[in-house]
Amino acid sequence: MRADALTAIDHKRGHIDGAALFWTLPHRRDKRLLRALVTYELLQDFLDCASERGAEIDAGSGPQLYRAITDAVDPSLPLSDYYRDHPWRDDGGFLPALVRAFRDDSARLPSFDVIRPHLAREASRTWVLDANHGIDPVRRDDALRAWAASEFPAEHDLRWYELTAAASGWITAHALLAVGAEPNVTSEDIDAVYSAYFPWYAMSLTMLDSYVDQAEDLSDGAHSYFGHYQDGEEGVDRLCASLERSANHVLTLPHGERHAVLFGCMVALYLSKDSARTSGMRASTRRIAQAGGTLPRALLPVLRIWRLANAQSAST
């Protein structure tokens, strides 16, 4: 349990820093928002590590673990026994503390009551995160395909693995939290932000993560979303189109330039990983960066320095 917690904090440092950047979206800085963003990201990353470790011995503990997300976004719910089905239980109170910390800070955001139903919807999709760790690839893919058909029956632009990839990313929750830090938020405001981030933006980042981790996933036998494409060329084509669409959409939002800066940061963060710069991927990485706009290309050297300074060159 300690190893999973430290992996979430250290190895996935880029995720935490990326989440913290959403603090810059509202008119004013709010430390409650900053803490909520970081806690939510750390909660997700820890659960990802813990459920993957459980899946390695086919413990089937993920669904109960991920109740922590549902409980975190709904303060009216009692805290569950998250480790009921998990082979390891003693985390020193780490997971319940994260749930309580997120509740405390998020509930104090000016428009939390407006965004809470949308956060609850995102929390309900965390089943996908656990399903991604399924040991049997056939059963895993069948389950994900069936879930996508049930959850998005009217969606025809994205394929089942692109939809589940979008649901696997939690960037949409960060954007919703940032909106919740503003006063007098309307349902129309929430809908605009949600449609700009889900499904295309969220799918793009998950696919970027999978793109840079191709060799590692193949070596580990892990689920690769990028690997569902017919070949690498189709995957890069599809990813570039999604990035271009997302980059244009966020600019239509209020303070669209701020959303665009964060988008560029996210793209550059993934593409700055060492694995994206190998000789076999250098050309496609350059093309993907161009699809994200001028900012990712400008930020790539900066993010590479950040990775070196924080010992994150090989981390996602």
C-alpha positions, 0 to 999 in steps of 0.5 A: 500500500505504501508503494502504491501511494508513493508511486502516485505521488512520485512516479506520477508527479506530472499528473499532479502538477497538471491538475494543479494548473487548473487553479489558473482558470478562474478569475481569482486564485482559490487555495481550496480549489488548488487543494481539491484539484491535487487531492482528486488527482492523487486519489485517482492515481492511488486507486489506479495503482492499487486496483492494478496491483489487485488485478495482478492476482485477479482479486476483483477488488477494483469496483469497491476501491473506486467507491472512494471517488463516488463518496468523495464527490457526494458528502452525503454518503457515508464512507465505505469499506474501500478495501473490503475485497482487496488483498491488502487493507492497511494503508494507515488511513491514507485513502479515507483521508484523501476522501475527507480532504477532497470533500472539505475543500470542494464543498467550500467552492462557491458553485460546488452544488451546481457542478456536483451532479456532473462530478457524480456522473464522472465518478460513476464512470470510474468502473472503466478505470478498473476494467482496464486492468482486466487480465483476460484481454478478450473479456476485458475488451468485451466488457468495455465494448458493452459498457460503451454501447450502453453508456453512449448509445447515440454516439457514432463519431467515436469508436468503443475504445475511444469512448472508454479511453475518454471515460478513463481520463479525469481531465473533465473533472478538473475542468468542472472543479475549476468552473465550480470555483467561480460564483453564480455558475449556470447549468449552461456554463457547465454544459459548455465546459463539459462539451469542450472537454468530453469526449474528444479532449479527454480521449486525446489525453488518454490516447497520448498517454497510451501513445508514449507508453506503447513499448512499456505496455507491450513489454508488461502485457498491459492494456494499450488503447492506442494498440486498438487502432489498425496500425500506428499510422491510423492511430496517429491520424486519429489522434491528430484529428482529435487534438485539432478538434479539441484545440479549436473547441476550448478556444470558444469557452470564456477565457478560452485562451487560458484553457488553450494554454492548459491544453498545450501544456498537457500535450507537451507534457506527454510528448516530452517523455523520453519514449516519445523521442525514440528514433521510431517515434520521433517523426510521429511525435513531431506530427502530433505536436503540430496538431496540438498547435504552436504552444506544445512545440514551444513548450516541449523543451521546457517540459523536458527540462522540467522532467530532468529537474524532477527525475520524471524523464521516463514517467508519464 
